[in-house]
Amino acid sequence: MVPSSYLTFMITSAGAAGAMIGLLFVAISLRSSIVFGTNASAKACALAASGFTGLVNAFSLSLLAIIPKTNVGAPMVVLAMLCFYNTLRLHQTMTRVDLQYRVLIVSALTYVAQFLGGVTLLVRPHSTWIINGLCYVICLSFAISLTRAWSLLQGEIETESSDEL
Protein backbone atom coordinates (compact mmCIF):
# COMPACT_ATOMS: atom_id res chain seq x y z
CA MET A 1 0.00 0.00 0.00
CA VAL A 2 1.34 3.44 -0.93
CA PRO A 3 1.47 5.92 1.96
CA SER A 4 -0.64 9.04 1.47
CA SER A 5 2.50 11.21 1.42
CA TYR A 6 3.36 9.69 -1.99
CA LEU A 7 -0.06 10.05 -3.60
CA THR A 8 0.58 13.52 -5.00
CA PHE A 9 3.73 12.28 -6.70
CA MET A 10 1.96 9.24 -8.12
CA ILE A 11 -1.00 11.28 -9.41
CA THR A 12 1.33 13.84 -10.96
CA SER A 13 3.55 11.23 -12.57
CA ALA A 14 0.54 9.33 -13.97
CA GLY A 15 -0.65 12.54 -15.62
CA ALA A 16 2.84 13.39 -16.84
CA ALA A 17 3.35 9.90 -18.27
CA GLY A 18 0.03 10.10 -20.11
CA ALA A 19 1.01 13.45 -21.59
CA MET A 20 4.48 12.18 -22.53
CA ILE A 21 2.97 9.15 -24.29
CA GLY A 22 0.94 11.59 -26.37
CA LEU A 23 4.06 13.63 -27.13
CA LEU A 24 5.90 10.46 -28.13
CA PHE A 25 3.13 9.76 -30.63
CA VAL A 26 3.59 13.29 -31.99
CA ALA A 27 7.35 12.70 -32.33
CA ILE A 28 6.71 9.41 -34.09
CA SER A 29 4.21 11.01 -36.46
CA LEU A 30 6.73 13.75 -37.31
CA ARG A 31 9.34 11.11 -38.12
CA SER A 32 6.94 8.43 -39.38
CA SER A 33 8.95 7.77 -42.54
CA ILE A 34 11.85 6.32 -40.53
CA VAL A 35 9.68 4.45 -37.99
CA PHE A 36 7.10 2.86 -40.31
CA GLY A 37 7.09 1.58 -43.84
CA THR A 38 9.52 -0.12 -46.17
CA ASN A 39 12.42 2.23 -45.38
CA ALA A 40 11.95 2.02 -41.62
CA SER A 41 15.14 1.96 -39.61
CA ALA A 42 15.52 -0.80 -37.01
CA LYS A 43 17.12 1.75 -34.70
CA ALA A 44 14.22 4.19 -35.07
CA CYS A 45 11.67 1.45 -34.44
CA ALA A 46 13.58 0.32 -31.36
CA LEU A 47 13.90 3.89 -30.04
CA ALA A 48 10.17 4.50 -30.46
CA ALA A 49 9.19 1.17 -28.92
CA SER A 50 11.65 1.52 -26.04
CA GLY A 51 10.46 5.03 -25.25
CA PHE A 52 6.89 3.78 -25.28
CA THR A 53 7.77 0.85 -23.02
CA GLY A 54 9.35 3.11 -20.41
CA LEU A 55 6.45 5.54 -20.43
CA VAL A 56 3.85 2.78 -20.19
CA ASN A 57 5.81 1.36 -17.26
CA ALA A 58 5.85 4.71 -15.45
CA PHE A 59 2.20 5.37 -16.27
CA SER A 60 1.03 1.93 -15.14
CA LEU A 61 3.03 1.96 -11.92
CA SER A 62 1.82 5.44 -11.02
CA LEU A 63 -1.79 4.67 -11.85
CA LEU A 64 -1.83 1.38 -9.95
CA ALA A 65 -0.14 2.97 -6.94
CA ILE A 66 -3.04 5.37 -6.38
CA ILE A 67 -5.66 2.61 -6.12
CA PRO A 68 -6.57 2.43 -2.43
CA LYS A 69 -5.44 -0.63 -0.45
CA THR A 70 -3.45 -2.05 -3.38
CA ASN A 71 -0.09 -3.69 -2.83
CA VAL A 72 1.82 -2.29 -5.77
CA GLY A 73 4.43 -5.07 -5.40
CA ALA A 74 2.72 -7.49 -7.79
CA PRO A 75 2.32 -4.90 -10.58
CA MET A 76 5.95 -3.88 -10.06
CA VAL A 77 7.10 -7.47 -10.58
CA VAL A 78 4.89 -8.13 -13.62
CA LEU A 79 5.69 -4.82 -15.33
CA ALA A 80 9.41 -5.22 -14.63
CA MET A 81 9.45 -8.64 -16.28
CA LEU A 82 7.44 -7.45 -19.29
CA CYS A 83 9.52 -4.30 -19.78
CA PHE A 84 12.81 -6.16 -19.30
CA TYR A 85 11.80 -8.78 -21.86
CA ASN A 86 10.61 -6.13 -24.32
CA THR A 87 13.83 -4.12 -23.90
CA LEU A 88 16.03 -7.17 -24.55
CA ARG A 89 13.92 -8.16 -27.54
CA LEU A 90 14.19 -4.66 -29.02
CA HIS A 91 17.96 -4.57 -28.60
CA GLN A 92 18.30 -7.93 -30.32
CA THR A 93 16.67 -6.49 -33.45
CA MET A 94 19.24 -3.74 -33.77
CA THR A 95 22.44 -4.16 -35.75
CA ARG A 96 25.74 -4.19 -33.91
CA VAL A 97 26.55 -0.62 -34.91
CA ASP A 98 23.23 0.72 -33.65
CA LEU A 99 23.31 -0.87 -30.19
CA GLN A 100 23.18 1.58 -27.33
CA TYR A 101 24.77 -0.36 -24.50
CA ARG A 102 24.55 2.41 -21.93
CA VAL A 103 20.81 2.80 -22.38
CA LEU A 104 20.37 -0.98 -22.37
CA ILE A 105 22.31 -1.30 -19.11
CA VAL A 106 20.46 1.56 -17.40
CA SER A 107 17.11 0.20 -18.60
CA ALA A 108 17.94 -3.33 -17.45
CA LEU A 109 19.14 -2.12 -14.04
CA THR A 110 15.99 -0.03 -13.65
CA TYR A 111 13.76 -3.03 -14.34
CA VAL A 112 15.82 -5.32 -12.08
CA ALA A 113 15.52 -2.77 -9.24
CA GLN A 114 11.80 -2.52 -9.90
CA PHE A 115 11.48 -6.32 -9.82
CA LEU A 116 13.40 -6.64 -6.55
CA GLY A 117 11.40 -3.80 -5.01
CA GLY A 118 8.17 -5.47 -6.03
CA VAL A 119 9.22 -8.77 -4.50
CA THR A 120 10.17 -6.95 -1.29
CA LEU A 121 6.76 -5.27 -1.19
CA LEU A 122 5.04 -8.61 -1.64
CA VAL A 123 6.95 -10.02 1.32
CA ARG A 124 6.88 -6.86 3.45
CA PRO A 125 3.90 -4.76 2.30
CA HIS A 126 4.60 -1.87 4.69
CA SER A 127 8.18 -1.18 3.55
CA THR A 128 7.80 2.49 2.69
CA TRP A 129 11.44 2.83 1.64
CA ILE A 130 10.57 0.67 -1.39
CA ILE A 131 7.90 3.20 -2.38
CA ASN A 132 10.57 5.89 -2.26
CA GLY A 133 12.70 3.73 -4.56
CA LEU A 134 9.70 3.23 -6.83
CA CYS A 135 9.53 7.00 -7.27
CA TYR A 136 13.12 6.98 -8.51
CA VAL A 137 12.38 4.06 -10.85
CA ILE A 138 9.53 6.10 -12.31
CA CYS A 139 11.83 9.10 -12.75
CA LEU A 140 14.45 6.91 -14.46
CA SER A 141 11.76 5.54 -16.78
CA PHE A 142 10.88 9.11 -17.69
CA ALA A 143 14.52 10.03 -18.31
CA ILE A 144 15.23 7.01 -20.48
CA SER A 145 12.03 7.43 -22.47
CA LEU A 146 12.55 11.14 -23.04
CA THR A 147 16.14 10.55 -24.15
CA ARG A 148 14.98 8.02 -26.69
CA ALA A 149 12.10 10.18 -27.91
CA TRP A 150 14.46 13.15 -28.28
CA SER A 151 16.92 11.05 -30.29
CA LEU A 152 14.06 9.99 -32.52
CA LEU A 153 12.81 13.55 -32.96
CA GLN A 154 16.26 14.96 -33.73
CA GLY A 155 16.53 12.71 -36.75
CA GLU A 156 19.85 11.16 -35.80
CA ILE A 157 18.58 7.89 -37.23
CA GLU A 158 19.35 7.00 -40.81
CA THR A 159 17.30 4.68 -42.96
CA GLU A 160 18.42 1.10 -43.53
CA SER A 161 19.51 1.86 -47.10
CA SER A 162 21.91 4.60 -45.98
CA ASP A 163 23.29 2.30 -43.22
CA GLU A 164 24.51 -0.08 -45.90
CA LEU A 165 26.59 2.58 -47.67
N, C-alpha and C positions, 0 to 999 in steps of 0.2 A: 504494500500500500504506500502511495506517495504522500509524504507529509504535506500539510496545507501550505507550508512556507515555499514549496516548490511549484505550486499550482500556477502561479502567474508566469513563471518561466515556461512551463509546459504549454500553457494556452498560447503564449506569445510565439513559442517556437513552432507549434502546430500551424498557426496562421502564417508565419514566415515561410515555413516549408511549402505550404500550399501555394503561396505567392511565387516562390522560387521555382516550383514545378511549372507554373504557368510561364514564367520568364524563360525557363529552359526550352519550352515548346516554341516560344517566340524565336529564340536563338537558333533552334533547329530549323524552323521555317525560313529564317533568313539565309541559312546555309544548306537548304534542303538538297541542292544538287550534289553535295559531297557526302550526305548522310544516306540518301535514298536513291534508288535507280541503278542503272547499269554501270555508271562511273563512280559509284559510291566507294569511298575509301574505308578500308577495314579500321583504320585508326579513328576516323571520324565517327563511325558507327559505335565503336567501343567507347569513345569519349562521351557520346550522347547517352548511351545505355548506362555507363558507369555513373555519370552525373545523376541520371534518373534514379538509379538504384540507391545512391546515397541519400537523395532527397526523400524518396519513399520511405527509407529506413527512419530518417529523422521525423518525418510526418507521422508515420505509424506509431513509433515509440511515444512521441509527444501526445498524440491523440488517445492512445490506450492508457497512458499514465494519468489522464484526468478523469477516467471513469472511476466513480467512487467504489471503494472496497475491492479494487482489483490488484492482485499481485502482478506487477509488471514483469516479474522474472521470467515467466513462461513466454510471453511475447518477445522479450529480449533474446532468449535462447533461439526461438524459431526464426526470428528475423535475422539474427547473426548468422545462422547456418545458411539461410537462403541467400543473403547478401554476399557471404564469403564464397559460396558456390558460384554465384553469378559473376562475381569479380574474377575468380580464377578462370571461368569459362570464357569470359570476354578477353582476358589477357592471352589465352591460348589461341585466339583467332587472329591476333596481331602478328605481323612479321617481326623478325628479330630486331630489325632496325627501329621499328616503331615502339617497342616495349618501353614502358615507363616504370622502371623498377622501383624508384622512390615512391611513387604513388601507389603501386601495388603493395609495397611493404607497409606503408602507413595505413592503407585500406585494410589489409589483412590484420594488422595489429589492432586496429579499431574494432573490427568484428570479433577478434579473439577476446579482447577486453570486455566487449558487450556480452559475449557468450558466458564468460566466467562470472561476470557480474550478475547475469540472469540466474545462473546456477546457484550462486550465493544467496540471491533473494528467494529462490525456491526453498532453500534449506533454512535460511534465517530471514523471514519476511520483514522483520523490523530493523534491518540494517540500513539506517539512513545514509551512511557514508557511501553506499552503493548508488543511491539516488543521486548524490552529488557527482559521482563518477559518470553516471548516465547523462547528466547535463553536459559534461565534457565530451562524451561520445557523440552526442547530438551536435555539439559545436564543431567537432572534427568532421562529422558527416557533411555539415554545411560547407566547411572550408574545402574539403576535397571536391565536393560537387560543384561549387562555384569556380574552383580552379579549372576543372574540366570543361565546364560550360564556357568560361572565358576563353580557353584555348580553342574551343570549337568556333566561337564567335569571331575571334581574331583572324581566322582563316589560315592558321599555321599548318593546316592539313592539306596535303596534295592529293590529287586523285591517284588511283592505282596505276593508270597509264603513265603518269609522270614519275612515279616511283621506280618504274622499270628502266627509265632512261639513265 
